[in-house]
Amino acid sequence: MEHLVLTVIARDKPGLVEQIAQCIAGHGGNWLESRMARMAGQFAGILRVAVPETAHGDLAAALHDLESQGIRVLLAPSGDEPASAWRPVQLELVGNDRPGIVRDITRLLAEHGVNLESLDTEVAPAPMSSETLFHAQAQLAVPMELSLEQLQRRLETLADDLMVELILRPED
């Protein structure tokens, strides 16, 4: 079995995931994992499938043919998992919305070799005011050689500059 990573985007409508799942199953593929969401009237997802090597070409062609129905699929072979040892850490952030928050936080993380495993963000009104708050939750993979105290200090300095509250906690 060959593992493939698919990225999907289409105008949101009922039955969209079923069409993709039917295409994969129809070519002997097995749906292994996925992250999917609707945003601004569009549906986007990333998924990993296992498919017999002999069916790879036919599945790729069938997924490409879904474009005639408005479903765009980008196909890539799955990569190797990093050999480095990582520690899973959760990051939560909230603060007044302004441009550059994601850029500044991810720059600092990249400078320290921290991998961003997942990121969920939203902008929402504050509970008691009309101010707009930026919320972020991230799953990080922190290299074992990087102390959490050092990362916490650097993130707190940046959080002060950005005027956001930031919580970093290791997963159990």
OpenMM code with the backbone's topology and positions (N, CA, C; nanometers):
from openmm import Vec3, app, unit

residues = "MET GLU HIS LEU VAL LEU THR VAL ILE ALA ARG ASP LYS PRO GLY LEU VAL GLU GLN ILE ALA GLN CYS ILE ALA GLY HIS GLY GLY ASN TRP LEU GLU SER ARG MET ALA ARG MET ALA GLY GLN PHE ALA GLY ILE LEU ARG VAL ALA VAL PRO GLU THR ALA HIS GLY ASP LEU ALA ALA ALA LEU HIS ASP LEU GLU SER GLN GLY ILE ARG VAL LEU LEU ALA PRO SER GLY ASP GLU PRO ALA SER ALA TRP ARG PRO VAL GLN LEU GLU LEU VAL GLY ASN ASP ARG PRO GLY ILE VAL ARG ASP ILE THR ARG LEU LEU ALA GLU HIS GLY VAL ASN LEU GLU SER LEU ASP THR GLU VAL ALA PRO ALA PRO MET SER SER GLU THR LEU PHE HIS ALA GLN ALA GLN LEU ALA VAL PRO MET GLU LEU SER LEU GLU GLN LEU GLN ARG ARG LEU GLU THR LEU ALA ASP ASP LEU MET VAL GLU LEU ILE LEU ARG PRO GLU ASP".split()
positions = [
    Vec3(0.0841, -0.1186, 0.0000),
    Vec3(0.0000, 0.0000, 0.0000),
    Vec3(0.0883, 0.1244, 0.0000),
    Vec3(0.0449, 0.2205, -0.0768),
    Vec3(0.1132, 0.3487, -0.0846),
    Vec3(0.0288, 0.4520, -0.0102),
    Vec3(0.0943, 0.5364, 0.0670),
    Vec3(0.0220, 0.6403, 0.1390),
    Vec3(0.0313, 0.7708, 0.0618),
    Vec3(-0.0836, 0.8373, 0.0461),
    Vec3(-0.0914, 0.9632, -0.0263),
    Vec3(-0.1558, 1.0687, 0.0622),
    Vec3(-0.1178, 1.1928, 0.0413),
    Vec3(-0.1794, 1.3053, 0.1097),
    Vec3(-0.2557, 1.3850, 0.0053),
    Vec3(-0.3837, 1.4100, 0.0335),
    Vec3(-0.4700, 1.4846, -0.0586),
    Vec3(-0.5105, 1.6156, 0.0065),
    Vec3(-0.5073, 1.7215, -0.0707),
    Vec3(-0.5613, 1.8497, -0.0282),
    Vec3(-0.6820, 1.8764, -0.1161),
    Vec3(-0.7945, 1.9107, -0.0525),
    Vec3(-0.9210, 1.9266, -0.1235),
    Vec3(-0.9765, 2.0647, -0.0953),
    Vec3(-1.0284, 2.1301, -0.1995),
    Vec3(-1.1021, 2.2550, -0.1812),
    Vec3(-1.2160, 2.2585, -0.2816),
    Vec3(-1.3330, 2.3036, -0.2337),
    Vec3(-1.4514, 2.3121, -0.3194),
    Vec3(-1.5535, 2.4025, -0.2517),
    Vec3(-1.6461, 2.4524, -0.3313),
    Vec3(-1.7588, 2.5260, -0.2730),
    Vec3(-1.8349, 2.4267, -0.1864),
    Vec3(-1.8679, 2.4662, -0.0641),
    Vec3(-1.9318, 2.3756, 0.0300),
    Vec3(-2.0718, 2.3362, -0.0164),
    Vec3(-2.1017, 2.2071, -0.0013),
    Vec3(-2.2354, 2.1550, -0.0331),
    Vec3(-2.2501, 2.0187, 0.0338),
    Vec3(-2.3714, 1.9788, 0.0632),
    Vec3(-2.3929, 1.8460, 0.1210),
    Vec3(-2.3435, 1.7370, 0.0258),
    Vec3(-2.2847, 1.6316, 0.0808),
    Vec3(-2.2408, 1.5172, 0.0003),
    Vec3(-2.1001, 1.5288, -0.0552),
    Vec3(-2.0340, 1.6385, -0.0293),
    Vec3(-1.9003, 1.6598, -0.0848),
    Vec3(-1.7996, 1.5554, -0.0349),
    Vec3(-1.7962, 1.5327, 0.0961),
    Vec3(-1.7020, 1.4351, 0.1529),
    Vec3(-1.7371, 1.2953, 0.1032),
    Vec3(-1.8662, 1.2667, 0.0891),
    Vec3(-1.9072, 1.1352, 0.0394),
    Vec3(-1.8547, 1.1115, -0.1017),
    Vec3(-1.8567, 1.2153, -0.1872),
    Vec3(-1.8049, 1.1996, -0.3235),
    Vec3(-1.6569, 1.1630, -0.3217),
    Vec3(-1.5825, 1.2294, -0.2370),
    Vec3(-1.4381, 1.2031, -0.2278),
    Vec3(-1.4153, 1.0632, -0.1717),
    Vec3(-1.4894, 1.0287, -0.0642),
    Vec3(-1.4752, 0.8971, -0.0019),
    Vec3(-1.5121, 0.7859, -0.0997),
    Vec3(-1.6158, 0.8072, -0.1794),
    Vec3(-1.6579, 0.7077, -0.2784),
    Vec3(-1.5482, 0.6870, -0.3832),
    Vec3(-1.4886, 0.7954, -0.4259),
    Vec3(-1.3808, 0.7872, -0.5256),
    Vec3(-1.2625, 0.7066, -0.4696),
    Vec3(-1.2256, 0.7350, -0.3459),
    Vec3(-1.1125, 0.6651, -0.2829),
    Vec3(-1.1456, 0.5172, -0.2648),
    Vec3(-1.2612, 0.4877, -0.2064),
    Vec3(-1.3005, 0.3484, -0.1828),
    Vec3(-1.3164, 0.2720, -0.3138),
    Vec3(-1.3660, 0.3396, -0.4167),
    Vec3(-1.3850, 0.2758, -0.5466),
    Vec3(-1.2556, 0.2319, -0.6128),
    Vec3(-1.1439, 0.2817, -0.5638),
    Vec3(-1.0132, 0.2432, -0.6177),
    Vec3(-0.9314, 0.1647, -0.5151),
    Vec3(-1.0029, 0.1043, -0.4181),
    Vec3(-0.9367, 0.0193, -0.3190),
    Vec3(-0.8623, 0.0969, -0.2120),
    Vec3(-0.8875, 0.2269, -0.2035),
    Vec3(-0.8177, 0.3091, -0.1055),
    Vec3(-0.8807, 0.3028, 0.0317),
    Vec3(-0.8008, 0.3323, 0.1320),
    Vec3(-0.8457, 0.3340, 0.2699),
    Vec3(-0.8203, 0.4724, 0.3283),
    Vec3(-0.9250, 0.5378, 0.3771),
    Vec3(-0.9192, 0.6714, 0.4372),
    Vec3(-0.8569, 0.6561, 0.5752),
    Vec3(-0.7393, 0.7142, 0.6004),
    Vec3(-0.6681, 0.6936, 0.7257),
    Vec3(-0.6870, 0.8062, 0.8269),
    Vec3(-0.6723, 0.9291, 0.7837),
    Vec3(-0.6894, 1.0426, 0.8755),
    Vec3(-0.7193, 1.1673, 0.7944),
    Vec3(-0.7834, 1.2646, 0.8597),
    Vec3(-0.8170, 1.3870, 0.7881),
    Vec3(-0.8426, 1.5018, 0.8846),
    Vec3(-0.8313, 1.6216, 0.8311),
    Vec3(-0.8698, 1.7456, 0.8986),
    Vec3(-0.9471, 1.8249, 0.7938),
    Vec3(-1.0716, 1.8594, 0.8250),
    Vec3(-1.1569, 1.9248, 0.7268),
    Vec3(-1.2412, 2.0317, 0.7935),
    Vec3(-1.2747, 2.1353, 0.7169),
    Vec3(-1.3566, 2.2431, 0.7729),
    Vec3(-1.4225, 2.3229, 0.6611),
    Vec3(-1.5320, 2.3902, 0.6980),
    Vec3(-1.5992, 2.4843, 0.6090),
    Vec3(-1.5614, 2.6234, 0.6557),
    Vec3(-1.5282, 2.7097, 0.5591),
    Vec3(-1.4914, 2.8467, 0.5917),
    Vec3(-1.5294, 2.9368, 0.4759),
    Vec3(-1.6051, 3.0421, 0.5078),
    Vec3(-1.6431, 3.1431, 0.4087),
    Vec3(-1.7065, 3.0804, 0.2841),
    Vec3(-1.7920, 2.9793, 0.3048),
    Vec3(-1.8632, 2.9161, 0.1942),
    Vec3(-1.7815, 2.8142, 0.1170),
    Vec3(-1.6561, 2.7956, 0.1557),
    Vec3(-1.5700, 2.6964, 0.0918),
    Vec3(-1.5466, 2.5815, 0.1885),
    Vec3(-1.5174, 2.4653, 0.1332),
    Vec3(-1.4831, 2.3484, 0.2116),
    Vec3(-1.3383, 2.3166, 0.1787),
    Vec3(-1.2579, 2.2949, 0.2817),
    Vec3(-1.1175, 2.2601, 0.2591),
    Vec3(-1.0794, 2.1455, 0.3503),
    Vec3(-0.9928, 2.0615, 0.3027),
    Vec3(-0.9493, 1.9497, 0.3849),
    Vec3(-0.8169, 1.8949, 0.3399),
    Vec3(-0.7555, 1.8261, 0.4315),
    Vec3(-0.6338, 1.7518, 0.4003),
    Vec3(-0.6548, 1.6123, 0.4574),
    Vec3(-0.6186, 1.5106, 0.3808),
    Vec3(-0.6390, 1.3746, 0.4270),
    Vec3(-0.5276, 1.2843, 0.3791),
    Vec3(-0.5106, 1.1762, 0.4537),
    Vec3(-0.4108, 1.0751, 0.4184),
    Vec3(-0.4852, 0.9467, 0.3890),
    Vec3(-0.4509, 0.8858, 0.2751),
    Vec3(-0.5140, 0.7610, 0.2342),
    Vec3(-0.4065, 0.6588, 0.2015),
    Vec3(-0.4426, 0.5327, 0.2133),
    Vec3(-0.3580, 0.4227, 0.1678),
    Vec3(-0.4265, 0.3644, 0.0455),
    Vec3(-0.3482, 0.3397, -0.0583),
    Vec3(-0.4033, 0.2869, -0.1827),
    Vec3(-0.3052, 0.1836, -0.2379),
    Vec3(-0.3564, 0.0729, -0.2956),
    Vec3(-0.2650, -0.0232, -0.3577),
    Vec3(-0.1833, 0.0464, -0.4668),
    Vec3(-0.0563, 0.0139, -0.4730),
    Vec3(0.0310, 0.0785, -0.5719),
    Vec3(-0.0227, 0.0635, -0.7136),
    Vec3(-0.0866, -0.0486, -0.7426),
    Vec3(-0.1396, -0.0721, -0.8769),
    Vec3(-0.2577, 0.0191, -0.9095),
    Vec3(-0.3235, 0.0746, -0.8064),
    Vec3(-0.4397, 0.1609, -0.8286),
    Vec3(-0.4053, 0.3091, -0.8213),
    Vec3(-0.2808, 0.3419, -0.7909),
    Vec3(-0.2409, 0.4816, -0.7716),
    Vec3(-0.2746, 0.5685, -0.8924),
    Vec3(-0.2377, 0.5262, -1.0092),
    Vec3(-0.2622, 0.6048, -1.1310),
    Vec3(-0.4095, 0.6262, -1.1589),
    Vec3(-0.4885, 0.5194, -1.1445),
    Vec3(-0.6330, 0.5307, -1.1685),
    Vec3(-0.6993, 0.6214, -1.0653),
    Vec3(-0.6569, 0.6115, -0.9377),
    Vec3(-0.7132, 0.6982, -0.8342),
    Vec3(-0.6769, 0.8434, -0.8622),
    Vec3(-0.5521, 0.8684, -0.8983),
    Vec3(-0.5097, 1.0057, -0.9295),
    Vec3(-0.5936, 1.0635, -1.0432),
    Vec3(-0.6191, 0.9843, -1.1462),
    Vec3(-0.7005, 1.0308, -1.2593),
    Vec3(-0.8451, 1.0574, -1.2155),
    Vec3(-0.9002, 0.9693, -1.1331),
    Vec3(-1.0385, 0.9861, -1.0868),
    Vec3(-1.0513, 1.1095, -0.9977),
    Vec3(-0.9531, 1.1328, -0.9129),
    Vec3(-0.9557, 1.2526, -0.8279),
    Vec3(-0.9438, 1.3784, -0.9130),
    Vec3(-0.8610, 1.3735, -1.0153),
    Vec3(-0.8479, 1.4876, -1.1067),
    Vec3(-0.9809, 1.5132, -1.1793),
    Vec3(-1.0526, 1.4062, -1.2146),
    Vec3(-1.1811, 1.4205, -1.2842),
    Vec3(-1.2882, 1.4872, -1.1969),
    Vec3(-1.2708, 1.4855, -1.0643),
    Vec3(-1.3663, 1.5522, -0.9758),
    Vec3(-1.3688, 1.7036, -0.9985),
    Vec3(-1.2650, 1.7557, -1.0631),
    Vec3(-1.2604, 1.8995, -1.0898),
    Vec3(-1.3774, 1.9428, -1.1781),
    Vec3(-1.4269, 1.8533, -1.2627),
    Vec3(-1.5429, 1.8878, -1.3465),
    Vec3(-1.6678, 1.9117, -1.2607),
    Vec3(-1.6655, 1.8644, -1.1362),
    Vec3(-1.7760, 1.8861, -1.0427),
    Vec3(-1.7423, 1.9966, -0.9417),
    Vec3(-1.6349, 2.0695, -0.9676),
    Vec3(-1.5966, 2.1807, -0.8809),
    Vec3(-1.5132, 2.1415, -0.7601),
    Vec3(-1.4624, 2.0193, -0.7587),
    Vec3(-1.3810, 1.9715, -0.6465),
    Vec3(-1.2357, 1.9645, -0.6921),
    Vec3(-1.1534, 2.0507, -0.6371),
    Vec3(-1.0111, 2.0500, -0.6720),
    Vec3(-0.9339, 1.9663, -0.5710),
    Vec3(-0.8523, 1.8740, -0.6209),
    Vec3(-0.7749, 1.7849, -0.5351),
    Vec3(-0.6288, 1.7916, -0.5775),
    Vec3(-0.5423, 1.8190, -0.4807),
    Vec3(-0.3979, 1.8155, -0.5015),
    Vec3(-0.3468, 1.6891, -0.4345),
    Vec3(-0.2686, 1.6122, -0.5046),
    Vec3(-0.2224, 1.4819, -0.4592),
    Vec3(-0.0720, 1.4852, -0.4393),
    Vec3(-0.0236, 1.4292, -0.3267),
    Vec3(0.1207, 1.4230, -0.3008),
    Vec3(0.1520, 1.2924, -0.2279),
    Vec3(0.2701, 1.2361, -0.2520),
    Vec3(0.3087, 1.1180, -0.1735),
    Vec3(0.3323, 1.1603, -0.0290),
    Vec3(0.3015, 1.0717, 0.0657),
    Vec3(0.3270, 1.1083, 0.2049),
    Vec3(0.4769, 1.1106, 0.2279),
    Vec3(0.5187, 1.1980, 0.3179),
    Vec3(0.6609, 1.2109, 0.3492),
    Vec3(0.6985, 1.1251, 0.4678),
    Vec3(0.8258, 1.1218, 0.4950),
    Vec3(0.8752, 1.0498, 0.6110),
    Vec3(0.8571, 1.1359, 0.7350),
    Vec3(0.8245, 1.0721, 0.8448),
    Vec3(0.8152, 1.1440, 0.9707),
    Vec3(0.9568, 1.1804, 1.0154),
    Vec3(0.9736, 1.2988, 1.0772),
    Vec3(1.1071, 1.3382, 1.1220),
    Vec3(1.1629, 1.2392, 1.2236),
    Vec3(1.2933, 1.2168, 1.2165),
    Vec3(1.3587, 1.1230, 1.3071),
    Vec3(1.3864, 1.1857, 1.4431),
    Vec3(1.3803, 1.3159, 1.4523),
    Vec3(1.4110, 1.3862, 1.5758),
    Vec3(1.3070, 1.3556, 1.6832),
    Vec3(1.3498, 1.3673, 1.8084),
    Vec3(1.2584, 1.3469, 1.9207),
    Vec3(1.1887, 1.4784, 1.9529),
    Vec3(1.0579, 1.4725, 1.9648),
    Vec3(0.9767, 1.5912, 1.9890),
    Vec3(0.8950, 1.5749, 2.1158),
    Vec3(0.8594, 1.6859, 2.1733),
    Vec3(0.7715, 1.6906, 2.2901),
    Vec3(0.6464, 1.7659, 2.2485),
    Vec3(0.5267, 1.7066, 2.2654),
    Vec3(0.4037, 1.7772, 2.2275),
    Vec3(0.3687, 1.8850, 2.3318),
    Vec3(0.3374, 2.0033, 2.2809),
    Vec3(0.3058, 2.1176, 2.3666),
    Vec3(0.1873, 2.1916, 2.3063),
    Vec3(0.0945, 2.2341, 2.3920),
    Vec3(-0.0204, 2.3144, 2.3490),
    Vec3(0.0108, 2.4618, 2.3702),
    Vec3(-0.0275, 2.5443, 2.2737),
    Vec3(-0.0144, 2.6886, 2.2853),
    Vec3(-0.1526, 2.7496, 2.2692),
    Vec3(-0.1889, 2.8384, 2.3616),
    Vec3(-0.3145, 2.9126, 2.3509),
    Vec3(-0.2813, 3.0600, 2.3575),
    Vec3(-0.3479, 3.1382, 2.2744),
    Vec3(-0.3197, 3.2811, 2.2660),
    Vec3(-0.4504, 3.3566, 2.2478),
    Vec3(-0.4628, 3.4702, 2.3151),
    Vec3(-0.5772, 3.5582, 2.2948),
    Vec3(-0.5300, 3.7016, 2.3137),
    Vec3(-0.5785, 3.7898, 2.2284),
    Vec3(-0.5431, 3.9306, 2.2388),
    Vec3(-0.6198, 4.0125, 2.1378),
    Vec3(-0.6062, 4.1437, 2.1483),
    Vec3(-0.6710, 4.2311, 2.0508),
    Vec3(-0.6195, 4.1971, 1.9120),
    Vec3(-0.7106, 4.1888, 1.8184),
    Vec3(-0.6729, 4.1531, 1.6819),
    Vec3(-0.5932, 4.2646, 1.6174),
    Vec3(-0.4906, 4.2245, 1.5447),
    Vec3(-0.4116, 4.3166, 1.4634),
    Vec3(-0.3313, 4.2346, 1.3632),
    Vec3(-0.2957, 4.2943, 1.2499),
    Vec3(-0.2163, 4.2204, 1.1512),
    Vec3(-0.0797, 4.1813, 1.2076),
    Vec3(-0.0324, 4.0619, 1.1718),
    Vec3(0.1036, 4.0209, 1.2047),
    Vec3(0.1180, 3.9278, 1.3234),
    Vec3(0.0115, 3.8989, 1.3953),
    Vec3(0.0248, 3.8120, 1.5124),
    Vec3(0.0746, 3.6733, 1.4718),
    Vec3(0.0102, 3.6123, 1.3739),
    Vec3(0.0507, 3.4775, 1.3307),
    Vec3(0.1939, 3.4813, 1.2766),
    Vec3(0.2254, 3.5816, 1.1966),
    Vec3(0.3609, 3.5933, 1.1416),
    Vec3(0.4652, 3.5997, 1.2526),
    Vec3(0.4422, 3.6828, 1.3528),
    Vec3(0.5421, 3.7028, 1.4573),
    Vec3(0.5582, 3.5794, 1.5457),
    Vec3(0.4481, 3.5161, 1.5812),
    Vec3(0.4563, 3.3955, 1.6650),
    Vec3(0.5237, 3.2818, 1.5887),
    Vec3(0.4829, 3.2595, 1.4642),
    Vec3(0.5410, 3.1477, 1.3886),
    Vec3(0.6871, 3.1727, 1.3539),
    Vec3(0.7266, 3.2971, 1.3378),
    Vec3(0.8685, 3.3282, 1.3148),
    Vec3(0.9512, 3.2861, 1.4354),
    Vec3(0.9046, 3.3223, 1.5554),
    Vec3(0.9771, 3.2863, 1.6767),
    Vec3(0.9847, 3.1343, 1.6921),
    Vec3(0.8736, 3.0662, 1.6669),
    Vec3(0.8731, 2.9203, 1.6772),
    Vec3(0.9726, 2.8579, 1.5781),
    Vec3(0.9716, 2.9050, 1.4551),
    Vec3(1.0628, 2.8514, 1.3532),
    Vec3(1.2087, 2.8763, 1.3909),
    Vec3(1.2375, 2.9932, 1.4462),
    Vec3(1.3753, 3.0253, 1.4878),
    Vec3(1.4269, 2.9271, 1.5926),
    Vec3(1.3357, 2.8680, 1.6699),
    Vec3(1.3748, 2.7733, 1.7741),
    Vec3(1.3557, 2.6276, 1.7311),
    Vec3(1.3276, 2.6048, 1.6030),
    Vec3(1.3133, 2.4687, 1.5520),
    Vec3(1.1858, 2.3997, 1.5954),
    Vec3(1.0860, 2.4774, 1.6372),
    Vec3(0.9579, 2.4214, 1.6811),
    Vec3(0.8699, 2.4008, 1.5587),
    Vec3(0.8123, 2.2817, 1.5476),
    Vec3(0.7251, 2.2498, 1.4357),
    Vec3(0.5799, 2.2768, 1.4740),
    Vec3(0.5076, 2.3437, 1.3878),
    Vec3(0.3656, 2.3715, 1.4085),
    Vec3(0.2870, 2.2537, 1.3522),
    Vec3(0.2303, 2.1716, 1.4406),
    Vec3(0.1576, 2.0518, 1.4003),
    Vec3(0.0155, 2.0847, 1.3560),
    Vec3(-0.0494, 2.1760, 1.4281),
    Vec3(-0.1828, 2.2210, 1.3890),
    Vec3(-0.2043, 2.3609, 1.4455),
    Vec3(-0.2910, 2.4361, 1.3783),
    Vec3(-0.3201, 2.5730, 1.4187),
    Vec3(-0.4663, 2.6030, 1.3882),
    Vec3(-0.5394, 2.6473, 1.4906),
    Vec3(-0.6777, 2.6907, 1.4749),
    Vec3(-0.6852, 2.8347, 1.5223),
    Vec3(-0.7383, 2.9228, 1.4382),
    Vec3(-0.7502, 3.0635, 1.4754),
    Vec3(-0.8893, 3.1137, 1.4434),
    Vec3(-0.9298, 3.2180, 1.5144),
    Vec3(-1.0545, 3.2858, 1.4825),
    Vec3(-1.0500, 3.4258, 1.5402),
    Vec3(-1.1293, 3.5118, 1.4833),
    Vec3(-1.1478, 3.6474, 1.5330),
    Vec3(-1.2932, 3.6567, 1.5784),
    Vec3(-1.3122, 3.7038, 1.7029),
    Vec3(-1.4473, 3.7101, 1.7586),
    Vec3(-1.4582, 3.8336, 1.8478),
    Vec3(-1.5811, 3.8855, 1.8653),
    Vec3(-1.5982, 4.0010, 1.9537),
    Vec3(-1.5717, 3.9636, 2.0993),
    Vec3(-1.5155, 4.0576, 2.1734),
    Vec3(-1.4926, 4.0375, 2.3172),
    Vec3(-1.6274, 4.0299, 2.3881),
    Vec3(-1.6365, 3.9533, 2.4979),
    Vec3(-1.7648, 3.9339, 2.5658),
    Vec3(-1.8339, 4.0630, 2.6125),
    Vec3(-1.7623, 4.1603, 2.6650),
    Vec3(-1.8264, 4.2781, 2.7230),
    Vec3(-1.7994, 4.4074, 2.6463),
    Vec3(-1.7387, 4.3954, 2.5290),
    Vec3(-1.7103, 4.5164, 2.4515),
    Vec3(-1.7248, 4.4848, 2.3034),
    Vec3(-1.7057, 4.5860, 2.2236),
    Vec3(-1.7129, 4.5642, 2.0787),
    Vec3(-1.5749, 4.5395, 2.0187),
    Vec3(-1.4732, 4.5266, 2.1033),
    Vec3(-1.3377, 4.5003, 2.0526),
    Vec3(-1.3315, 4.3612, 1.9904),
    Vec3(-1.2490, 4.3494, 1.8882),
    Vec3(-1.2299, 4.2215, 1.8219),
    Vec3(-1.1082, 4.1529, 1.8815),
    Vec3(-1.1277, 4.0271, 1.9248),
    Vec3(-1.0186, 3.9496, 1.9826),
    Vec3(-0.9737, 3.8410, 1.8856),
    Vec3(-0.8432, 3.8207, 1.8825),
    Vec3(-0.7833, 3.7139, 1.8040),
    Vec3(-0.7573, 3.5973, 1.8994),
    Vec3(-0.8045, 3.4775, 1.8620),
    Vec3(-0.7841, 3.3560, 1.9414),
    Vec3(-0.7051, 3.2566, 1.8567),
    Vec3(-0.6082, 3.1905, 1.9191),
    Vec3(-0.5327, 3.0863, 1.8489),
    Vec3(-0.5073, 2.9701, 1.9435),
    Vec3(-0.5176, 2.8503, 1.8908),
    Vec3(-0.4782, 2.7290, 1.9607),
    Vec3(-0.3889, 2.6516, 1.8658),
    Vec3(-0.2743, 2.6088, 1.9180),
    Vec3(-0.1790, 2.5380, 1.8337),
    Vec3(-0.1253, 2.4155, 1.9058),
    Vec3(-0.0998, 2.3140, 1.8273),
    Vec3(-0.0293, 2.1953, 1.8749),
    Vec3(0.1136, 2.2083, 1.8213),
    Vec3(0.2100, 2.2100, 1.9110),
    Vec3(0.3499, 2.2271, 1.8732),
    Vec3(0.4274, 2.0986, 1.8969),
    Vec3(0.5299, 2.0782, 1.8162),
    Vec3(0.6275, 1.9719, 1.8389),
    Vec3(0.7587, 2.0426, 1.8712),
    Vec3(0.7960, 2.0379, 1.9991),
    Vec3(0.9136, 2.1102, 2.0478),
    Vec3(1.0309, 2.0133, 2.0550),
    Vec3(1.1458, 2.0495, 1.9952),
    Vec3(1.2626, 1.9611, 2.0035),
    Vec3(1.2998, 1.9339, 2.1498),
    Vec3(1.3370, 1.8110, 2.1795),
    Vec3(1.3704, 1.7726, 2.3168),
    Vec3(1.4840, 1.8571, 2.3731),
    Vec3(1.5757, 1.9014, 2.2885),
    Vec3(1.6910, 1.9783, 2.3376),
    Vec3(1.6559, 2.1225, 2.3730),
    Vec3(1.5365, 2.1688, 2.3391),
    Vec3(1.4925, 2.3043, 2.3721),
    Vec3(1.4138, 2.2996, 2.5027),
    Vec3(1.4615, 2.3728, 2.6022),
    Vec3(1.3897, 2.3717, 2.7301),
    Vec3(1.2598, 2.4507, 2.7170),
    Vec3(1.1555, 2.4003, 2.7805),
    Vec3(1.0272, 2.4696, 2.7759),
    Vec3(1.0357, 2.6050, 2.8456),
    Vec3(1.1226, 2.6160, 2.9458),
    Vec3(1.1399, 2.7430, 3.0160),
    Vec3(1.1971, 2.8490, 2.9220),
    Vec3(1.2955, 2.8103, 2.8416),
    Vec3(1.3549, 2.9037, 2.7458),
    Vec3(1.2503, 2.9466, 2.6416),
    Vec3(1.1762, 2.8517, 2.5888),
    Vec3(1.0729, 2.8837, 2.4911),
    Vec3(0.9658, 2.9721, 2.5541),
    Vec3(0.9258, 2.9409, 2.6762),
    Vec3(0.8245, 3.0200, 2.7469),
    Vec3(0.8721, 3.1653, 2.7633),
    Vec3(0.9971, 3.1856, 2.8043),
    Vec3(1.0499, 3.3219, 2.8218),
    Vec3(1.0466, 3.3997, 2.6915),
    Vec3(1.0908, 3.3374, 2.5827),
    Vec3(1.0915, 3.4052, 2.4533),
    Vec3(0.9491, 3.4382, 2.4078),
    Vec3(0.8572, 3.3435, 2.4253),
    Vec3(0.7189, 3.3677, 2.3860),
    Vec3(0.6545, 3.4763, 2.4722),
    Vec3(0.6854, 3.4780, 2.6016),
    Vec3(0.6297, 3.5821, 2.6895),
    Vec3(0.6789, 3.7203, 2.6504),
    Vec3(0.8063, 3.7319, 2.6129),
    Vec3(0.8594, 3.8606, 2.5665),
    Vec3(0.7841, 3.9066, 2.4428),
    Vec3(0.7647, 3.8159, 2.3491),
    Vec3(0.6910, 3.8490, 2.2275),
    Vec3(0.5447, 3.8810, 2.2603),
    Vec3(0.4848, 3.8042, 2.3506),
    Vec3(0.3447, 3.8278, 2.3883),
    Vec3(0.3280, 3.9674, 2.4471),
    Vec3(0.4252, 4.0115, 2.5256),
    Vec3(0.4195, 4.1481, 2.5805),
    Vec3(0.4234, 4.2510, 2.4684),
    Vec3(0.5115, 4.2288, 2.3692),
    Vec3(0.5211, 4.3208, 2.2554),
    Vec3(0.3911, 4.3227, 2.1745),
    Vec3(0.3296, 4.2061, 2.1582),
    Vec3(0.2059, 4.1937, 2.0795),
    Vec3(0.0820, 4.2298, 2.1613),
    Vec3(0.0982, 4.2408, 2.2910),
    Vec3(-0.0129, 4.2661, 2.3840),
    Vec3(-0.1188, 4.1559, 2.3743),
    Vec3(-0.0710, 4.0324, 2.3884),
    Vec3(-0.1587, 3.9162, 2.3891),
    Vec3(-0.1278, 3.8330, 2.5134),
    Vec3(-0.2251, 3.7525, 2.5554),
    Vec3(-0.2026, 3.6553, 2.6614),
    Vec3(-0.1686, 3.5230, 2.5956),
    Vec3(-0.0691, 3.4557, 2.6498),
    Vec3(-0.0201, 3.3336, 2.5889),
    Vec3(0.0000, 3.2287, 2.6970),
    Vec3(-0.0482, 3.1088, 2.6721),
    Vec3(-0.0296, 2.9950, 2.7640),
    Vec3(0.0385, 2.8837, 2.6850),
    Vec3(0.1455, 2.8312, 2.7427),
    Vec3(0.2197, 2.7201, 2.6839),
    Vec3(0.2174, 2.6086, 2.7858),
    Vec3(0.1673, 2.4896, 2.7463),
    Vec3(0.1663, 2.3800, 2.8426),
    Vec3(0.1958, 2.2471, 2.7724),
    Vec3(0.2815, 2.1692, 2.8358),
    Vec3(0.3130, 2.0367, 2.7796),
    Vec3(0.1917, 1.9452, 2.7890),
    Vec3(0.1790, 1.8568, 2.6915),
    Vec3(0.0722, 1.7565, 2.6974),
    Vec3(0.1164, 1.6438, 2.7889),
    Vec3(0.0217, 1.5855, 2.8562),
    Vec3(0.0532, 1.4736, 2.9461),
    Vec3(0.0670, 1.3453, 2.8711),
] * unit.nanometer
topology = app.Topology()
chain = topology.addChain("A")
for resn in residues:
    res = topology.addResidue(resn, chain)
    for name in ("N", "CA", "C"):
        topology.addAtom(name, app.Element.getBySymbol(name[0]), res)
